[in-house]
């Protein structure tokens, strides 16, 4: 079973700053099957990034994803007020199974 | 625009079976391009994948749920359903249904979620 560990647990930043979120897998993950979601309070998760680096429809270009194998990163180049939320990485793997990371909260400093 | 809507009891007694339905509009549940899944989120916690059903009828569920999961599709109603047996308080969560893309392994459309509380 692949475990996804996200860090940090909480990121305290100001609007306009750059956010860098990490997702580390316990074993190698195909980049094709690594996704990122944003979730705001009381809302369902929203797909941001799929295939490790492709933005979903309607996602602003300040969101970018990168990485391979066991280390993946979500970067928000300049935080907007609406970007303060919880972010999850997710992988699809053998059996098949779907696994989520525990989440990173991006909060206003 | 695809829409998914969960429905079912908001309160279930311990040891009973939780049953939820996801109604799909704006797209066919029979498409071979997609799969359909259930994900849950206990209050204040993260996301947990419950199970997935493909258009072929094949189902897969989270081993941690110890075979308590049944997922089925009703193509005539464009719906799919979740049954989770022998529930305990640990199964209290917001339950989401979602559609995923077969070639991508991600969930691109989600329902709004429904809170199910397990309590006597």
Interface residues (C-beta under 8 A of the other chain):
Chain A: X1 X32 X33 X35 X37 X39 X43 X44 X45 X46 X47 X50 X51 X56 X88 X90 X91 X92 X95 X96 X97 X98 X99 X100 X101 X102 X103
Chain B: X37 X39 X46 X47 X48 X49 X52 X60 X62 X63 X96 X101 X104 X105 X106 X107 X108 X110 X111 X112 X113
